[in-house]
């Protein structure tokens, strides 16, 4: 299946033209361990895609459609959350984050990609309520400190398995924070600032103007400091995750300047999915399973956020492929069914959790096997982690391993988790080059956000200052981050788009996923 099969003429474009323009994952994998050689899968280009080339995304659903499709538990949870918000607003007033007013200035180049970053997308912040850097006032959402939610001690590491999986947090509420009203409330509650939100918007603008005319994004790009080799499937999945993290889908209000770009991106990416559920067509073979995990996360999120039936079959197919690709020892690495490392495995844990969040079928034994692999790379009695069994522990792998443990059922009062978080808090984001590790920051931000309390306050105080300050402020790359903020093992990371997406995910952390232990509290109160 060639990239030329998916030109712009085959896509069902929305009324507003989308911004256009252009393997880091292979390169990133190579930096983390010795390469594992593999042959590209045969016949990938000849396989019939799940979606026909003429298929279009569904029309925008109305409020009644969503209410009819919503399960009773979701409506009940929404009502509970709205009551909390209304009570909070009644106590602290209505001053908060102002609405971002954006406009797109687009041109048609006759089929050429706008990949040079020269299309300006001006932003107008009408009377921003906060000076950049000022913390939003705490209120609007009742936030319970994790230290107050003490549960029975979890089982020992060796005893984890199906029991731990069954006790995992109720993550089906996890994406509700992305709605417009909830975003403002969660920004206040968890310490977001006007600087963090402006940085997110600028990053989305950069992504929008670097989308290709075929709807895909590029890791190598025509922008500066691209990756060593390209992987459009992975790049597109990462870009879509950044937009979805801000609550933008193909079904968003058409007033959103980014919704057309997301629509075009999904039209293009879904056409590239194989009947087996796999997403991978070009790039380093060592990036094959990174690509699958990223695309699966994005697709499961899309289905969870929209509940549009057209997305269920491709999402379930992607999940099924993930399960089949799991190695016997419980993780994933470069090729399906062979070997495991923690870097790749962490992305698959998030893929399977996204599937559960969307209500898709996930083999529970696959989750049990992951816990077994995590035991193999655990150090310091489970508080720290290594890339491979027997290797030295690393900060990035410790953060990734702890996040996996949180999703697989470790409670916030688990001593191993708490000791691991202490390690993270001794290594806060630092603008110095030798402390710039975006990959580590990305995972650690999520771990600390789920822990809440003093752990999150300490991490966030550093992150919300350092990460926006490192964003490019002028020129054609304005809104992106230079790859040198990810000094993985002393070398450049995955290129400008890869690093920009990681930084964007970090700054969306306030609302991207609700803290999992808050979800447990909500579930217990319903």
N, C-alpha and C positions, 0 to 999 in steps of 0.2 A: 504494500500500500504506500504510494508515494505522496509526498507533501503536495505535489501539484494537483492531486485529486481533490484538494480542499481549498480551492481558490475562492475569492470573495464572491464570485458570481454564483457559487453553489450555496451560499449561505442565505438564510432568510433574515435580511437586515431589518432592524427596527426603523421607525420613521426618522429618528434623529441619527445622523451618521456617526459612527463610532470613531474615536481616536485610533490612529494606526501607527505602525512602526515595528521592531523585533522586540564537554559535559562536566558543568560544574560538579554535578553529583558524582560523576566518575572521578573527577579530580579530587573532590573532597574525600571520597572513599580511599583513593590511593594514598592520600596523606595520612590517613588513620591506620592503615595496615598494608602489608604487602599485597600487591594485586593478585587476584585469582583469575587466571585466563579462562575464557569461555567462548564457545562459538555462538554466534547469533542464532536465534531460533529460526528454523526453516519454515518457509512458506508464510511468514507473517504478512507479507505484502498481498498475498492472494486471498487471505481470509475475508469472509463477508462480515462487515461491521454490523453492530446491533441496530444502528440507526441508518436509514437510507439517506442518500445525499440530498434528497429533496425535503426531508423531514424538517419541521420547524418546531421551535419551542411553543408551548401552549400559550393562549392569551392570558392576560392578567386576570387573576381571579378576584372576585369581589368579596366584601366582608361576610356576606351571607354564606358564600361557598366555604370559606374557612371555618365559620361556626358550625356548619353542617358536618364538615369532615373532622372537626376536633373531637377527640375522646373526652369523656366526662372528667377524667382526672386532670386533664390539661386545663379545662375551663375552670375547675375548682381551684387549681394552683394559681391560675392567672388572677382570679378574684381575690385570693388571699394576698397575693403580691400587690395588687392594686390598692387594697385596703391599707397595707403597710405604707405604700408610697403616699397616699392621700393623708394619712395620719402624720407622716413625717413632714410633708409640705405645709400642713396646717400649723405645725410648730415653728418652722424656720422661715416661712415666707416663700416667695416664688423666685427670688433672684437666683440665677444660675448660669449655665453655659448658654451663650447666644447661639442662634442658628447660623450655620455656615452657608453663605450664599455664593454659589459657584456658577461660572459660565464657561462654556467650551468654545474655543475658536478653532474651527476645523477647516481643512482644505482637502481637495481630492487631487491626488497626483497621478491619476490615470492608471491605477493598479500598482504603483510602486509603494513599498512600505515606508511609513513615517517612522523610521527607527533612529533618526538623528537627534531626537529630543528637542527639536526647534519649534514645536507647536506649543504656543503658550496657552495655558489654561488659568486665567486670572482668578484670584480668590478675593472676595470682599467680606470682611468681617465687620458688620455694622455694629458699632458701639460694643466691642467685646466686653463682657462683664468683668473680666479679670485681666490684670496686667500679666504678660508672659512670665511664667515661673511661679505665679501666686497659686497656692493650693485652693481647690474648691472647698467651700464650707462643708463640713461634715453634717449630714442629715439625710432625710428623705427615705432611707432604707434602714430598718432595724438590723444591725449587724451584730452577730453574736461572736465573741472572742472564742477562738478554737480552744483556748486553755480552759474554758468553762464547760466544754462539751467532752467530759471524760467518760469513756466507755470501758467495758471490760478489756483487760489486756489481750492483744491478739495472740494467736498461736505462734509457736516457734517457727523459724524459717522452714525447717524440714516438714512441718505439718501443714504448710500452705498448700492450697490446691483448690479443689472444687468448693470446699467450705469457704475459703477466702474469696473466691469468685462470687459466691452467692451473697456474701456480705458487702460486696463492692457498693459504692455510693449510687444513689438513684440519679443517674445522669440524664434521664429523659427531659429534665427541666433545664439542662445545661446551657442551651443557646438562647433562652428567653431574655437574657440581658442585652441582646443586640437590637432589640426594638428601640425606637427613638426615645420614648419616655423613660424606659429603663436605663438606657445608656447614660442620660444625664444624672439619674439618681445614683447609679453605681459609680460614676466618676466622682461624685461628691463623697460617697461612702468610703471609697478606697483610695482617695488621694490623687486623682487625676488633676491635670492643670490645663489651662488654655494652651500652653506650650506643647503638651503631649498630643492634644487633639489637632492643633495646627500642623504638627509634624506628620500625623497620620494622613491628614487631608493632602498635604504636599506630596507625600509618598504615593498616594493613590493617583494623584495628577501625573506624577512621573510615570507610573505604570501605564496609565491610560494613553499617554502620548507615545509610548514605546510598544504598543500592541501592533502586530503585523496586520496587513490588509487581509490576510487569510484568517484572522481571528486569533491566531496563536501568538505566544510570546517566545522570546529567545533567551537562553542563558548566555550565549556568546555575544549576541547583539551587535548593533552598529554604534551603540553607546560606548563610552570609554570603559576600559577595565572589565571587559566581559570575561566569561569563563574560558578555559582552555579548549573545550569542545562543546558542541551544542546538544541540547536535549529539549526540543520544543514541548514535549508532553509534560515533562517535569516543570519546565518554566511556566507553562500555562496553568498547571495545577497550583503552583505556588502563588502566582498572581491572583487567581480566583479566590484562594484562601484569604489573601489580604483584603480583597473587596468584601467577601462574605463575613470576615471578622468584624467589619464595620456595619454589618446588617444589609448589605447590598446583594440582591439576587436578580435574575431575569424578571422576576415578578415585582420588583420594587416600583415605587411611584416613578412614573416616567419623568417627573421633574428632577429626579436624580441624574446628574450628568454622567454618572458612571454606569448606570443600568444598561445602556446600549453596549458598552464594552464587555460587560459580564455576559450579556446575551450572546454576543458574537463569539466570545471565548468558549462558552458551553456548546454552542452549535458546532464549533470546530473540534473541540476535544472529544465530544461524544461520538462523532463520526469515526474517530480513530481507535475506539475501543474494539478489541477483538471479541468474537463470540465466546471465547474462553473467559472473558472478563479482564484480560490483561491490557495495560496501557504501556507500551514501549515500542518505539520504532527506529530510533536512531540515537547515537551517542555511545559512550563507553559502555561495554558490557557490565562493568562494575556498578553502573548506575541503574541497571534494569529494575532491581527490586526497590531501590529508593523511589523510582518513578511510580511503581505500582502503589506503594504506600501513600505517597502524596496525593495521587489522583483519587485513591479510595477515600481518603479523609475528605477531600473537597466534594466528592460526589455524595458521600453519606451526609455531610453537612447540608448540601443543597436539598436533598430529599427531606431531611429533618426540619429544615427551615420552611419549606414550601408545602410538604406533603402532597406534591403533585405526583400523580400515579405514574406518569411517563418516566420518572426518574427511578422508580423502585426496582424495576428489572435490571437495568444496568448497574445500579448500586449493589444489588444482591449478587450479581455476577462478579463484580469486582471483589466483594468480600469473600465469595467462594474461592476465587483464585488465590487470595491471600492465605486462606486456610490450607489449600493444597500445596502452596509453596513453602509452608513451614518445614524447617529441618527437624530431623528426629530428636535432636537435643533441645528443641523448644524455641529456637529463635530463627532469624533470617539473616542472610548476608548478601552475596552478589548474585547467586543463581538459585532457582527454585529447588527446594528440597535438599540443599547442600550447604552445610556449615552455618555458623551463627556468630554475629558480633553484636555488641550492645548498641552501637550507633544505628544500624539498620533496624534492629529489633524494636527500638524505642518508637520509631515512626509507625511500625505495624501495630504496636500496642495502642497508639492513638487512633489508627485506622479502625481497629476492632471496637474500641470504645465509642468511636463516632457511629459505627454501625449499630451498636446497642442503643445509643442515644436516639437513633432514627427508628428504632423498633424493628430492625432487620434481624435475620437469623444468624447467630454466631455460635459455632461449636464450642461448648463450655470446656471440653477437654483441651482445646487449643489454648485457652487461657491458663489452664492448669499446667500445661507444658511450658508456657512462658515463665511461670514462677520457678520451675525447675532450672531453666537457663539462668534466671537472675541469681539463683543461689550459687551457680557455678562461677559467676563473675563478681560476687559479693566479697567485700573485704571489711575488716573492722566489724565483724559480726553483723554485717548487713547495713552498716551506716555509710560505706563508701563502695565505689564500683570501678571496675577496669573494663577496657575495651574487649579483651579476650580473656578467657580463663588463664590464670597464671601470670598475667601481666601486671605491671604496676598500676595502682589506682590513679585516676585522672579526675580533675574537677568537672570537666564536661560530662564524663561518663557517670560520675557521682550524681550530678543533677538529673541526668536522663534516667538513671536507675531508680532514684527516689520518686520521680514522677510516675514511673511504671508501677512502683509499689503502691503509691497512692491510688491509682486507678484500679489496681487489683485487690484493694481492700484493706491496706494498712490504715489504722485509725490515727488521728492526729496526736494522740497521747502515746503512741508507740515510741519507746525509748530509742530504738534504732533510727527511726525517722527523725526524732528530735536531735540526736547526735549528728546525723547527716546534715540537717539544716544548720546546725552550729558551724559546720565546716563551710557551708555556702556563705554564711554571714561574716565569716572571716575573710571572704574574698568578694567583696562588693564591686560593682562596676566602677572602673577607674579609667579616666581618659588617657592615661599613659599607654604608650604603644605596647609595652610588654605585659599590660594587663587587659588588652582589648581582645576579648574572646566572645564574639557575638553568639556563637553556637552555645557556649556555656551560659551566657546571660539569658538566652531564649528559654532554656530548660529551667534554670534556677528561678527565673521570674515566675513561672507557673507553679513551681513547688512552693515558693514562699507565699504566693497569692492564695493558694489552697490552704496554707497554714493560718493565714490571717494574723491578727494580733501584732505583737512587737516584731515578729519575724518579717511580716510584710511591710510594716512601717519602716524598718531599717533598710530593707532592700529597695523599696519604692523611693525613699528619700534620695538614694544615690542614683537609681535608674532614671527617674524622671528629670534629673538634671543632666546626666552624662549623655544619654542616648539622643535626645533632641539637639544637644549642643554639637554633636558630631555630624549632624545632617548637613548636606551640601546646601548652601543658602543662595547661590547665584549661578548663572550660566545655564547651559543646556541640561546639565545633570542636576539642577535644583530639585530638591525633594528626595533624592536618592542618598545612599550612604556609600562611601568609598570602601572597597573590599578590605582595606588594611585594618578595619575594625574587627576582623576575624582572623587573628594571627594563630591559626590552628597549627600547633607543633612548629611554630616559627616561620611558616610560609603562608602565602596568600590563600584565602579560602575559595569559595565557589563563585566568585565574580560579583559584579555590581547588583544584578537583579536578585541573586540568591541572598546576599547580605541585606539588601533593602527590604526584602520580604521578611526576613528574620526580625529586623529592627521594627518593622511595622507590626508584626504579631506581638512583640514585646509591649509596644505602646497601646495596643488594643486590649491588653490583658485585663484591664479594669472591668470590661463588659464582655469580652470574647467568650469566656466560659464562666458561669457562676461557680464560686468556690464549692468544692464537692462536699465539704463537711457542713456547709450551710444547707446544701440540698438534703443531707441526712436530717438536719433539724427541721426543715420544712416538711419532709416526708413524715417525721414523727409527730408533727403537730396537726396533721390533716386527718 
